[in-house]
Amino acid sequence: MTTSVVIVGVGGQGVLLASEITANAAIAAGHQVKTNEVHGMAQRGGSVIAQIRYGEEVLSPLVPEGEAVVLASLERIEALRYSRLLAPGGLVVVSDQQIVPTTASSGQAVYPTDAEERLKRVYPKLLYLKAEEIATRLGNPRAANVVVVGAMSRALELPLEAWREAVASAVKKEHLDLNLKAFDEGRGAK
């Protein structure tokens, strides 16, 4: 069986680091892993998606529609953009962070003000987090992505030690304690 995970957000939020941690946790647990990261607009604040698939044998990095057991979003509206990828009964972890795209700030589009209500209507299994607030309290708002990874880790059958090892391998040594705390805060979030 292949497990599929999707992590989305906006350029600069740390989607690629979150993807690296997730992939490394699966590798540490002994799985074959394939990833596909689309980050062409990442530097401009555009939509970013990372797809991670792991299992005994993984044939493709692309998550088929309706197969992701977890959809993690570092920006609240991005979770709606990729809803088609989530499996029935899958978990959605969403940071409440709002990043208004240029089209909305320039008046060409409208950024929804009812994001949480929309998410609740679309996703029966929704964990809506104040990830940036949690990370700021810990000492660095940039660790919000690791808070989200911690929260989504509960839905994936990978050992806790594999996750902790993955965080350690992905972040600089001087930021390890903060990121492990961010992971633990996310893992314990309700």
N, C-alpha and C positions, 0 to 999 in steps of 0.2 A: 504494500500500500504506500502511496505517495502522499505526503502532507503538503498542502499549499498554504502560503502566507503572503499577504499583500500589505505593504507599508506605503502610505502616500503622504504627501504634504506639498509644501512650496519650497522652491529653491532657497537654500540657506538654513533650513530648519534641522538638518541632520538626518534626512531620510537614508542617505547612503551609509552613515555610521550605524544607524539602527538596523539596516539590512546586514551589514557586516557582522554585527553582534549576533543576530539571529542565525545567520549561516554558520558562523563559527561555533555556536552552541550545538547546532545539529551535527557538525563535524566532530566536535568533542564527544558527542554521544554515540559516535560510530556510524553515522548515516552518510550516504552519498548525497551531495548537495549540488544543485544548479541554481544560479541566480540570473536575473535579467533586470538591469537598472537603466531606466530611461531618465537622463538628466541633461538633455540638450538645452533646456530653458532654465536650468537650476541657477545659473549666475544672474538671471534677470528676474528672479522671483516667480517663475512659471511653475506649472504643475510638475511634480516629480512622482514617479511610481517605481517601486522596487518589488520584484516578485521573487520569492524564495520557495523552492520545492525540495523536499528531502524525503528519503526513504531508503529501502534496500537497493533499488535500481531506479534512477530518475532519467527519463528519456528526453525531457524538454524543460527549459526554465520557465516557459510561459504558463501562467495559471489559466486554465480554461474557465469560461464563464460558469458561475455557480459552484466552484470547487474550493475556494479559499475557506479554510476553517477559521481563520482570523483575518480581519481587515483592521489595520491600525492606521489612524490618521492623525498627523501632527497639526492639522488645520481643519477646523470643523466642517467647512463646506466641501473640502476635498473628499471627505468620506461619502458624500452623496454622489459625487462624480463617478466613483468606482463601485457603486452598489451591486452592479450586475455580476461582479466577480465572487461575491460571498455565497457560500453554500447555505442551503436551508438549515437553520439552527446554529449558524456560525456566530462567533462573537465579534462585535465591533467595539474597538477601544478608540475613543476620540478625545483629543486635547481640545479644550474650549477656546484655544487661541484663534483670534481673528486676524487674517492678513487680507486686506482689501486689495484686489487686483487693480491694475492700472485702468482697465476698461470701466470699472466701477468708480474709481476716484476721479476719472475724467468725465463722468456723466454719460458714458456710452452704454452702461449697464447698471443694474442695481444689485448691491450686495444684500442678501437676505438678512433681515433682522430677527427672524424666527428660526434660526438654525437648530437650536436644541429641540424645538417642537417638531420640526421636519424630521430630524434624526430619530426621534422616538416613534414617529409614525412609520418610518421605513424599516427600522431595525428592532425586532423584539428583544434581542440580547445586546443591549447597549451599555457600555461603561463610559460615562461622560466625565472626564477628568479636568481638573484645574492644574494641568501638568506644569505649565510655566510658573504658576504661583508656588507649587511644591518645590520646583527646582530653585526658584529665587530664594525661598526660605532656607534651602540647604546651602546656598552660597553662590549659585550661578544659574541664571535662567536658561543658558544654553544646554543644560542637562535635561531639559524637558523631554527630549527624544528618548532618553534612557528611562525616564519615568514611564513613558508609554510602553517601551519594550518590557519593562518589569511587569506592567499590568497585563500585557498580552501573553507573557510567558506562562501564566497560570493555565491558559487554555491549550498549551502545547505540552505533549508528554515527553519533555526533555528534563533530565535531572538538574536540580538546582546548581550543583557544582559545575555542570557544563556551562550554564549561563554565567556564573561568576568567572569562570575561566575565560569565556568569550569576551566579557567586559574588560577583563585585565589585558587581553591580547589586542583590543581595539583602541584603547585610550592611552594617552601619555601617562607615564608613571605618576607624575605630579598631580594628575586629575583623577587617579584611580579611586581614592577613598570617597570623594564626592560622587563619582559615578556609581559606585557600589551602593552608596546610601540612596541615590536617586532610583536605582533599580529596585532596592528593597522597599522603598516608599511606594513605587508603582505596583509591585507585587502584592503589597498589602492593601491597596486601594479598594474601596467598595463603592 
